[in-house]
């Protein structure tokens, strides 16, 4: 982790901790705010209204009873008593409606918890019962005052006895509602105070934790960074003085660790620079350079590997149609395309020879015997890449009409060869030499005789047959060799050839077997069937011509079916 990321991480941790503190405090403050708001908006007004109901019911009853005791009752006093009764009655109804609406609103408010809403609902039920008694209570007062107005004092006294049945509703019951409201307010107040204390302790605790973590991380990080830098300064001064420095210990993965790693590489490169400068003047492939630096450039060894040659079909004719710059553009585009494919399949380009390419595959870059598989898959991928390149030929060559046909012939052989650095003291190249190289070159050339694009040696096919589909073409000796070689044509990746190609391969194999036992009629029938299936099949056409020649000049009795090529 880089120092910058460490600083950001530390800052992020601190910010997260302080954010957590702020968040917790905000939540607690929100709870406190909601609780206080509920107390101020609902509970205190309700307590006041209930208290006023208690007082006003007493005032209502006492005012009527006082009017009843006046004797005689003169009209002004009676009018004043009636007005007072009406005023108090209106206040009682208004307070009752206000309290009812306020309780209902409080129950719906989400600022209350579930338990508080249950308590409010219970208070609402009790209050509604009291309100239902209010109209009867007021009606009793109306009856008393009506009797007094009519001069029926005894009837008024009898009617005033009706206040007794409301004594409990507007006495103990109303007091209980007021006590319940007071208890609800008291609990809410205690909760607010408790959260305030928790808020204080939590703030202080989180602040101490953030400081401890921040100081601890800062101390550890700065000690490691400064320690690494001090060690680097000491070793750098040693190199400056001409002393041999030992590699640094890499303790971190930040910029200091990267600096220590670069320092170690610099020390190693200083030690090997002279050897590298004397050994190499030019590198063919970075992977080869890395390997030779590690094992020494003055080496040559015999290895089993796979050699690849390719050539552009009729390139001389193509180049005659193009300008010099167009030829260069074409070759650069072609070489760039095939080089990318070869490198992607772990191969090495040995050299470019005109329009030809020589490449090879060898372990450990190709694991085990995969060098043959990698070479075959790379060749098939090159054929696909060349098909795509054909679509770009008008732009590459500048020939909008009748651009050249770009076709590639390839030969692949697997076997032993000498691998190493070859050349003079002033200029060397890492290359391969041996019979396998010559065989791969000959196989590429004889494609033109068989009308094929990709011919493999028997050893290549044996090693790579699990990844490709191929057919045996012939048993031949190439120019300059006497030992027969069985050759194959690569047809595609394993499992990816069409049923028609499978049928062609089987019919061709039958024809080849009949040819080798000198059953010319059966062999010709099979090869002609191949021509019917694919009129462009070059190998079957070649064998039909060869059978015609052998009919007129039969081979000797000990003929082994080997065809000898005398030309390269």
DOBAVO-801938 format. One record per atom (N, C-alpha, C): x negated, z, y negated. Coordinates in steps of 0.02 Angstrom, whole numbers, plus 50000, padded with zeros to 5 digits. Each point is the difference from the previous one (the first is absolute). Layout:
# residues N
XZY;...
END
This chain:
# residues 568
499585000050059;500425000049941;499565000049938;500154995849953;499594999549940;500095006249956;499495001149955;500045005749955;500614999549955;500134993949979;500594998949957;500645002250036;500044998050064;500595001950039;500035007650010;499405003050009;499995007350008;500255003449937;499784997549942;500225003049937;500764999149992;500224994050015;500734998849996;500385004350051;499705000850059;500335004250051;500055007249976;499445002649971;500015006849974;500515000749944;499994995249955;500495000249945;500714999550028;500084995750051;500654999350030;500245006450033;499535003650035;500185006350031;500225005149948;499605000449947;500175004849946;500674998149967;500084993649987;500634997949970;500595001350046;499884998950066;500545001250048;500185007450001;499485004449999;500145007149999;500385002149937;499744997649943;500365001749938;500694996949998;500054994050029;500664996950005;500475004150042;499715002750056;500425004350043;500225006349962;499525002849962;500185005949959;500564998349952;499904994649964;500514997949951;500664998650034;499964996650058;500614998450035;500385006250023;499625004750030;500335006350022;500305003749941;499605000449946;500265003449940;500624996549973;499984993450001;500574996349974;500625001350043;499905000350067;500575001450043;500275006949987;499545005049996;500225006849987;500355000549933;499704996749949;500325000249934;500674996550000;500064994750040;500654996650004;500525004750031;499795003650053;500465004850031;500205005449950;499495002549965;500145005249950;500474997349946;499854994049977;500404997049947;500734999150023;500074997550063;500684999150026;500365006850005;499635005050025;500315006650009;500225002949932;499554999749952;500165002749933;500574996049969;499974993350010;500544995949972;500675001850031;500015001350066;500625002050032;500265006649973;499535004749991;500215006549973;500304999349930;499644996149959;500234999249930;500634995849995;500064994850043;500564995449992;500635002250036;499935003850055;500595001750040;500115007550006;499485003550024;500115006950020;500155004749941;499594999549947;500135004349942;500674998449966;500174993549989;500664998649972;500575002450044;499924999250068;500535002350045;500075007649996;499445003549999;500045007349994;500365002149936;499834996549945;500345001649937;500754998650004;500184994250030;500714998350005;500395005050043;499685002050056;500345004850043;500095006649964;499475002049962;500065006349962;500554999549947;500054994249967;500534999149950;500695000150033;500054996950061;500645000450035;500195007250015;499505003950020;500145007150015;500255003749938;499644998849944;500195003449937;500674997549974;500104993350003;500624997249972;500615001850039;499945000650067;500595002250038;500205007149981;499475004249990;500165006849977;500314999949931;499744996049955;500284999549932;500724997550003;500144995150043;500674997250005;500495005450023;499815003650053;500455005150027;500085005749950;499455002449970;500045005649954;500404998249937;499934993849975;500384998149941;500745000150013;500224997750059;500715000050017;500255007150009;499595004150036;500225006950012;500045003949934;499544998549952;500025003449935;500634998149963;500204993650003;500614997849968;500615003450030;499965001250066;500565003150035;500085007349978;499465003449979;500035007049982;500235001049927;499984994649959;500215000649931;500765001349997;500205005549962;500715001549996;500145003149931;500374997149958;500334993550013;499514994249990;500184994150026;499584994049996;500284995749943;499634999849945;500244996049944;499784992850008;500334995349968;499854992850009;499294998149985;499695002549946;499304998049989;499545001950057;500085006050026;499575002250055;500124995850062;500644998550012;500174995950058;499684993049995;500044997249940;499714993349990;499255000150010;499695005549975;499275000650009;499825000750074;500405003850038;499875000950072;500074993450037;500524996149982;500114993550033;499424995349986;499774999949937;499444995649982;499375002050036;499885006750005;499405002450035;500034998150074;500615000750029;500094998350071;499844992650011;500254995849957;499894992850009;499264998249992;499685003249950;499294998449989;499575001950060;500125006150025;499605002350058;500174995850062;500624998250009;500194995850057;499664993349999;499994997049940;499664993549994;499255000650016;499695005549976;499295001150015;499885000850074;500475003750034;499925000950072;500054993350037;500484995949981;500064993550034;499394995549986;499765000149938;499424995849983;499385002450038;499895006650002;499425002650035;500054998650075;500595000550028;500094998650072;499844992750016;500254995449958;499874992850012;499254998549993;499705002949948;499284998849989;499585002650059;500175006050023;499635002950055;500094996050064;500614997750013;500134996050060;499594993550000;500004996649943;499624993749994;499255001250007;499775005649971;499285001450002;499775001650071;500415003750038;499825001550070;499984993650041;500494995749991;500014993650037;499394995749983;499824999849938;499414996249979;499365002950030;499965006650001;499405003350027;499924998550075;500555000050036;499974998650072;499734993050014;500164995249957;499774993050009;499284998949977;499735004649961;499334999149971;499485000750056;499574994750008;499485000150052;499425004649982;500025002949941;499485004849983;500075006550039;500585001350027;500105005850042;499824998450073;499755005150034;499884999350071;500655000750039;499954998950066;500605000250042;500305007050000;499595005250005;500265006850002;500355001849935;499714997949943;500315001549935;500674996449994;500044993750025;500644996349995;500535003350045;499795002750056;500485003750043;500265006149964;499565003749967;500215005949962;500474998149943;499844994549966;500444997749946;500684998050027;500014996850058;500644998050030;500425006250017;499675005250025;500375006250014;500285003149936;499594999949947;500245002549936;500584995849974;499954993450010;500534995649978;500665001550035;499955001450066;500615001750037;500335006349974;499585005149988;500275006349974;500294999149930;499674996149959;500224999049931;500664996149998;500074995050045;500624996250002;500595004650018;499885004850044;500545004750018;500215004149938;499495002049961;500165003949940;500384995849950;499824993649993;500324995749951;500734998950018;500124999550066;500714999250020;500425006149979;499695005949996;500365006149979;500095000249924;499604996049963;500015000549927;500674998149971;500314994750024;500644997849972;500555005150012;499995003350059;500495005350012;499905005949954;499355001549988;499835005549955;500264998449929;499884993949977;500234998049933;500764999749997;500314997850055;500744999650001;500315006949995;499675005150029;500255006949995;500015002149927;499484998449964;499975001649929;500554996549961;500144993750019;500534996349966;500685003550010;500125002450062;500635003350014;500085006449959;499455004049996;500045006349962;500154998549926;499644995149972;500094998549929;500694997049988;500264996050046;500674997249991;500535005549999;499925005050045;500485005650001;499975003949936;499405001149974;499925003749938;500324996249942;499924993549998;500304996049947;500765000650003;500285000450061;500735000550008;500245007149991;499535004849990;500205006949990;500145003650065;499814997150056;500125003150065;499375003850020;499905005849971;499395003850010;499935002350072;500555002050032;499955002450069;499804994250046;500314994249987;499804994250041;499274998249989;499775001049937;499294998649986;499565004850038;500195006650002;499595004850037;499994998250075;500594998050025;500024998150071;499564993950014;500024995149955;499594994050010;499265001649995;499825005049957;499285001749992;499705003050063;500425002550044;499755002750063;499694994450044;500184993749984;499734994450039;499244999149991;499725002949946;499274999449992;499615003450055;500335004850034;499655004050051;499754995750058;500404994950018;499784996050059;499404995549985;499814999449935;499414996049983;499405004349984;500095006550011;499465004649982;499374998750042;500094998650065;499404998950041;499664993349983;500434994749989;499714993449987;499575000149938;500245003449947;499624999949937;499625006549989;499915003550056;499585005949998;499424999250048;500075003050061;499444999650048;499804992850019;500514995650011;499834993250022;499614996249948;500225000649937;499644996649946;499305003049991;499965006650009;499355003349995;499534997650055;500284998950060;499594997650056;499724993049985;500414995649969;499764993449982;499435000649950;500095004649951;499485000849951;499355002750031;500085004550049;499415002750034;499654994650042;500394995850032;499704994550040;499614995249955;500284998649942;499634995749953;499365003349976;500055006549987;499405003649978;499475000150055;500235000950063;499525000050056;499664993250007;500394994649992;499724993250004;499474998949945;500175002549940;499524999449945;499375004250012;500115005850028;499445004550014;499524996950052;500294997150053;499584996950051;499634994049972;500324995949959;499664994349970;499435002249955;500125005549963;499475002549955;499405002450040;500145003750055;499455002450043;499614994250030;500364994650021;499664994150029;499534996849949;500244999649937;499594997049948;499375004249989;500085006649998;499425004349990;499514999550059;500274999650061;499564999450058;499614993549999;500344994649982;499644993649997;499494999949944;500145003649946;499515000349946;499375003650023;500095005450039;499425003550028;499624995450048;500384996550045;499674995450046;499644994449963;500314997849947;499694994749959;499335002349972;499975006149978;499385002749972;499465000550054;500185003050058;499515000850054;499774993250027;500484995450008;499844993450027;499544996249953;500155000349937;499584996549950;499285002650003;499945006450002;499335003050000;499634998350065;500365000450057;499694998550065;499774992850005;500444995449981;499824992950004;499434998349951;499995003249944;499464998949953;499335002250030;500005005950032;499395002350032;499794995450057;500484997650039;499844995550055;499714993449974;500294997249948;499754993849972;499295000949973;499885005749967;499335001249974;499505000850057;500195003550053;499545001050057;499834993450033;500514996050014;499874993550032;499594995549956;500174999749937;499634995649954;499275002149994;499885006549991;499315002449993;499614999150065;500335001350057;499674999350065;499804992850014;500484995449991;499854993050012;499474997549952;500045002049938;499504997949950;499315002550019;499965006350023;499355002850017;499694996450060;500414998950052;499744996650060;499804992849984;500454996449965;499854993049984;499404999249956;499945004149948;499434999349955;499355001850035;500025005150045;499395001950035;499754994350045;500474996750035;499804994550044;499744994049960;500354998549945;499784994349960;499325001349968;499925005849970;499375001649967;499435000650050;500155003050059;499485000550051;499764993250024;500474995450012;499814993350020;499604996449947;500195000849937;499634996749946;499295002849993;499935006650008;499345003049995;499544997450056;500284999650060;499604997450056;499794992849987;500474996049972;499854993149986;499454999449946;500035004349950;499494999849947;499315001650029;499975005050045;499355001950029;499714994250041;500424996850042;499754994550042;499814993949958;500384998749947;499844994349957;499335000949965;499875006149977;499365001349969;499434999350050;500135001750063;499494999250051;499824992750010;500514995650002;499884992850007;499634997449938;500215002449942;499674997849938;499265001850001;499825005650032;499305002150004;499624996550055;500354995850040;499674996350053;500035003450067;500345005650007;500055003550063;500534996850044;499935001050065;500504997550047;500575005050003;500594997749986;500585004549997;500404999550064;500255005850021;500445000250058;500724998649978;500424997550046;500704998649981;500365006449978;500464999149955;500415005649976;500555001750051;500195006350001;500585002050040;500634998449960;500464996550031;500624998049967;500525005350015;500185003949950;500455005650009;500714998549977;500084995049957;500674998449973;500124992550006;500634998249989;500194992950002;500214997449931;499775003649949;500164997849932;499444995849973;499984999149933;499484995949970;499315002850014;499945006650003;499345003050016;499804998150071;500485000250047;499854997950068;499824992650004;500374995949962;499844992949999;499314998849969;499845003949948;499344999449969;499455002150049;500125005250039;499525002150051;499924994750054;500574997050020;499964994750050;499614994049973;500134998149937;499634994549970;499265001749995;499845006249984;499305002249996;499674999250068;500345002150053;499714999450068;499894992750017;500494995749982;499914992950014;499424997149960;499935002349938;499454997649959;499335002050031;499955006250025;499395002250031;499844995750061;500514998750041;499894995950060;499814992949981;500334997449949;499844993149980;499304999549970;499785005149966;499325000049975;499494999950057;500185003450054;499555000250057;499964993350037;500554996350000;500024993850040;499954993749958;499965000749934;500034994149957;499424995250014;499415002650008;499434995650011;500064996350067;500235003750052;500094996850065;500534994649997;500555001449964;500544995149994;499764993849962;499615001249945;499774994449960;499534995450039;499565003050041;499534996150040;500344996550059;500555002850024;500334997450061;500464994249984;500385000749946;500524995049986;499904996749933;500084993549999;500004996349937;500704997449985;500384999450055;500684997449992;500435002550058;500605002249985;500445002650052;500554995050016;500164999650066;500524995450021;500685003449998;500025006150025;500645003650002;499865007449989;500395003349958;499875007149985;500005004350063;500424998450049;500015004150060;499354999550038;499704994050001;499364999150033;499465003749962;500034999749934;499505003649960;500025007450015;500605002950001;500075007150013;499725001950068;500124995750050;499765001450067;499244999550003;499714994949968;499284999250003;499635005449961;500295002249946;499695005549963;499975006350042;500525001150039;500025005950042;499544999650061;499904993950027;499624999450062;499344996349993;499874997149940;499384996349989;500114992650005;499694996349955;500114992849996;499574996150049;499435002850019;499544996550044;500245000850072;500574997050015;500275000850066;500334993550023;499984999150065;500354994450032;500185002450070;500604998650022;500225002450065;500464994850031;500015000250066;500444995650037;500675003650010;500534996849977;500665003150002;500514995150028;500525002650030;500574995850019;500464999549941;500144993949979;500414999049940;500394993550006;500384998549948;500404993949999;499814995949939;499874993550012;499784995449947;500584995249985;500064998249936;500544995649977;499704994549957;500204993850014;499834994349958;500654996449981;500034997649939;500574995949979;499754994349956;500404994849997;499804994049963;500644996749975;499974997149941;500584996349973;500004993050031;500564998250028;500074993550033;499944994449947;499544995150015;499914994149958;499875001949927;499565005049990;499865002149932;499644994649960;499594996050034;499654994749964;500504995149969;500514998150038;500524995649973;500385003249944;500135006550006;500375003649947;499595000149936;499345001750007;499585000649941;499924993449962;500054994350036;499944993549968;500594998649953;500585003350014;500594999049959;500005004349937;499565005149998;500035005049947;499404999649954;500105002549940;499455000749953;499565005950023;499415000549971;499545005450019;500315006949986;500325000749942;500315006549984;500585001650046;500384994850021;500565001150046;499745002150069;499434997150022;499715002050064;499795007349997;499695002049944;499795007049993;500615004649999;500524998149964;500615004149998;500305000750069;500014994550037;500295000250067;499605004650046;499334999250000;499595004250043;500055007449980;499995001449935;500045006949977;500665003250021;500544996249993;500665002750020;500035001150075;499744995150038;500005000550073;499565005950023;499385000449974;499555005350021;500285006949980;500305000349941;500295006449979;500565002250046;500414995150022;500565001650045;499765002550067;499534996350031;499785001950067;499575006349998;499615000949946;499585006049995;500445006349998;500534999649963;500465005749995;500295001850068;500194994950038;500285001250067;499475002850047;499404997250000;499475002450044;499825007249985;499935001749936;499835006949982;500565004750019;500634997849993;500575004350017;500015001550075;499714995650041;499985001050073;499305002450022;499645003449956;499365003450015;499444995150019;500044993949976;499484995250014;499504999349943;499434996750015;499484998849950;499874992649995;499994997549939;499824993049989;499244999649998;499724996250049;499284999250004;499754995149947;500334994249997;499784994949952;500534994749991;499954996349946;500394994049988;499524994150008;500214995150041;499584994150012;500414993949979;499914997949938;500424994749974;500725002449998;500434996650039;500705002250004;500125004450061;499485001650038;500065004150060;499905007349983;500295004350044;499935007249992;499755002850067;499505004249996;499775003750059;500115007449987;500325003250048;500155007249994;499885003250068;499975006650000;499925003650064;500345006849995;500165002550060;500305006650008;499585004050049;499855006249982;499565004050042;500195007449992;499895003950052;500115007249994;499425003049960;500075005649966;500585004450001;500554998249951;499924994549963;500514998149951;500654998150035;499944996750057;500574999050045;499905004850059;500475004350011;499915005250051;499964997050070;499515002450039;499944997850070;499954992550007;500454997250042;500024992750011;500514996649955;500235003449948;500504997049956;499724994349958;499344998850003;499734994749958;500304993350018;500144998750065;500304993650019;500734999749976;500375005550008;500705000249977;500044999049924;499565003549964;500004999449927;499844992849979;499534996850034;499824993149983;500584995350012;500335000750057;500574995550016;500575001049952;500175006349984;500545001349953;499824997649931;499375000649981;499784997549935;500064992349997;499834996650055;500064992750002;500724997849993;500465003450036;500714998249994;500265001549930;499775005449970;500215001749932;499734994849950;499404997450014;499724994849956;500434993750004;500234998350060;500434994050006;500635000949957;500305006050002;500595001349959;499834999749926;499425002849982;499815000049929;499864993049975;499724995750043;499864993149980;500664996249989;500505001550041;500654996849990;500285001749931;499925006349979;500235002049933;499574996749946;499354999250016;499554996949951;500184992749988;500264996750051;500184992949992;500514999049944;500455004849993;500514999349947;499695000249931;499395002749994;499685000649934;499504994449987;499924995550049;499504994749992;500114995549940;500624998249981;500084995949940;499705003249938;500095006649992;499715003549943;499255000750007;499765001350061;499295001250011;499604993549989;500254994550029;499614993749997;500194995749941;500565001349968;500224995849945;500354993650024;500124999450065;500344994050028;500735001750010;500424998049953;500715001550006;500334995850053;499724994150013;500274995650053;499504999550057;500275000250060;499594999250060;499385004649999;500105006549994;499435004550004;499694999750069;499375001850007;499674999550065;500315004750051;499964997850063;500225004350055;499435004950016;500165006350000;499495005150014;500135002850070;499564998350047;500055002550069;499335002950019;500015005450039;499405003750018;499915000050075;499394998650021;499825000650071;499565006350008;500135003850054;499665006450009;499755000650072;499445003350008;499735001550065;499775007350002;500165003450055;499825007150007;499685001050068;499445003550001;499655001650062;499795007349999;500025003250059;499815006950007;499425000550050;499515003949983;499435000950044;499455003749965;499404999950030;499445003549972;499654995649947;499735003349949;499614996749949;499555005149967;499484997749967;499555004449964;500275000949929;500085006449980;500255001749934;499455003549962;499854997849939;499495003549962;499834996449936;499515002649965;499774997049938;499454994950016;500094993949976;499544994650014;499824996649935;499364998049993;499784996549941;499295001849982;499814998249940;499325001349976;499965006949969;499405001849979;499915006549968;500375000549933;500094994349968;500315000249933;500764999050001;500254997050054;500724998750003;500235000350073;500495004150014;500255000850068;500764999850000;500264998750059;500735000250008;500165003450067;500575003150001;500245003250061;500434994950036;499794997950060;500344994550033;499975000950076;500294995250036;500015000150074;499724993450025;499635000250054;499734994050032;500075000650075;500064994350034;500045000050073;500464994650025;500054999650067;500424994950032;500745000749983;500225006149989;500715001049983;500164996749934;499535000249953;500104996749935;500074992550010;499554997250041;500024992850013;500654998050035;500225004250047;500624998550037;500604999949952;500045004949956;500565000249952;500004993849956;499404997749980;499954994049959;500234993950039;499804999450065;500214994350041;500765000150012;500285005950010;500725000450011;500394997749939;499755001849941;500334997649939;499984992349997;499444997050021;499934992849995;500454996350048;500085002650062;500384996250050;500755000549989;500225003949949;500714999849983;500234992949986;499554996049968;500194993249981;500144995750062;499675001650057;500114996150061;500665001950033;500165006449999;500625002350032;500604999749954;499884998749936;500564999949952;500295006949988;499585005250004;500215006949991;499725002849936;500195006349985;499775003349939;499585006250014;500105003350058;499675006350013;499835000550074;499364999450016;499775000450070;499605006450009;500125003450057;499675006350016;499584999050063;499465003950003;499635000350063;500375004550049;499804999550064;500345003950052;499925007549987;499415002249979;499885007049988;500425002549941;500084995849950;500435002049943;500725001050024;500254995150039;500695000650023;500085006050046;499525001250044;500065005750046;500055006649962;499615000649946;499985006249963;500605000849953;500284994449976;500535000449949;500684997950027;500074999150065;500634997250026;500605004649991;499885006449986;500565004649989;500314999349931;499674996249954;500284999349932;500184992849984;499824995250042;500134993049984;500314996550060;500324994349987;500244995450051;499544993949998;499794997750059;499544994350003;500124996150064;499734993950003;500024996150062;499304997550016;499864999750064;499354997350021;500004992549987;499464997749966;499954992949984;499614996150052;499405002650017;499564996050041;499415004350023;499604997150045;499375002950020;499464995149981;499555001849954;499554995249971;499295002749997;499544995649986;499335001949978;499894996849932;499775004049953;499894997449933;499304997049996;499884996349948;499364996749991;499445005249999;499484998650038;499435004550001;500065005650051;500555000450037;500105005350049;500194996950067;499825003350054;500184997750068;500505004550033;500085006149975;500475004750031;500704998649975;500504999050046;500684998449979;500315005849961;500444998249954;500375004949960;500744998450004;500415004850018;500724999050000;500265001349930;500364995249972;500235000649931;500765000649996;500245003249947;500715001449991;500204998149929;500644998349993;500284998749934;500455005949981;499865003249943;500435005449976;500644997049973;500575002750023;500664997249982;500385004549951;499825006349996;500355004549955;499895007250021;500315004649964;499945007150017;500415001550062;499835005350034;500345001850062;500745001149988;500414996650041;500725000749995;500334996349943;499624995749964;500284996749941;500034992450006;499884997350060;500044992750006;500694998050024;500214993949983;500674997750015;500074998350075;500615000050027;500104998250070;499734993150016;500064995349953;499744993250012;499245000250011;499655004249964;499285000650009;499835003050068;500415004850021;499895003050067;500094994750054;500524995949995;500114994750048;499434994949999;499764998549940;499444995349994;499385002950034;499885006549990;499415003150031;500054999850076;500595001450027;500085000050073;499924992950028;500304995149967;499934993150025;499284997749994;499665001949947;499304998149991;499575003150054;500145006550017;499625003350053;500104996550067;500624997750014;500124996350062;499614993550001;499994996649943;499634993749996;499255001250009;499745005549970;499305001450005;499805001650072;500445003750036;499855001550070;500004993650042;500494995549989;500024993650037;499394995849983;499795000049937;499414996249979;499385002450037;499925006550008;499405002750032;499984998750075;500604999150030;500004998150071;500044992550010;499924996349944;499984992749999;500664996850022;500555003649988;500674997150012;500204996749935;499744993849991;500084996749935;500734998849982;500414998150050;500714998549986;500365006149974;499925005650035;500345006249979;499735002349932;499354999549992;499715002149936;500264995849943;500034993450010;500254995749946;500735001449985;500395001350054;500725001549989;500075006349957;499605005150016;500045006349962;499794999049927;499454996449989;499764999049931;500474995649960;500324995250034;500504995849966;500615004249982;500185004850044;500555004549983;499835004249939;499365002049995;499785003749940;500084995649938;499844993650005;500074995449944;500734999149980;500445000050051;500714999549984;500245006249962;499745005850020;500205006249965;499695000549931;499394997549992;499655000449935;499564993849995;500234995149962;499634993749995;499335000949965;499915005749963;499385001149964;499505004350041;500165001350063;499565004350040;499374996150019;499445001549966;499384996450009;499695000950069;499975006150029;499685000950065;500324995850055;500664999750003;500324996050052;499864992649990;499984997749938;499844993049987;499284998450022;499545004849988;499314999050022;499954999550075;500375004250036;499964999950073;500324993850029;500524997449968;500294993650024;499494994549994;499624999949945;499474994949993;499445001250050;499835006450011;499475001650047;500194998150071;500645001150020;500234998250067;499964992450011;500184996349948;499944992750005;499284997950013;499525003449967;499304998550010;499775002050070;500245005750024;499805002450067;500314995850055;500584997049987;500304995650050;499554993850011;499744997449945;499584994050005;499295001750024;499765006149982;499345002150022;500065006950031;500205000550062;500125006550032;499385004350000;500095006549992;499425004650001;499735000650072;499405002950007;499725000950067;500415005150040;499865000150065;500395004350045;499915007449983;499415001849976;499885007149984;500175001749927;500424996049969;500175001149929;500335006849992;499775003849950;500255006949988;500495000549943;500224994449972;500495000149946;499705001549932;499345000749995;499685001549936;499894993549962;500175000249935;499894994149957;499405001549956;499544995450000;499365001049965;500014996349934;499905003749945;499954996949934;499264999349982;499814993949982;499304998649985;499855000549925;500524999449958;499905000149928;500225006649971;499695001949944;500195006249966;500654999149962;
END
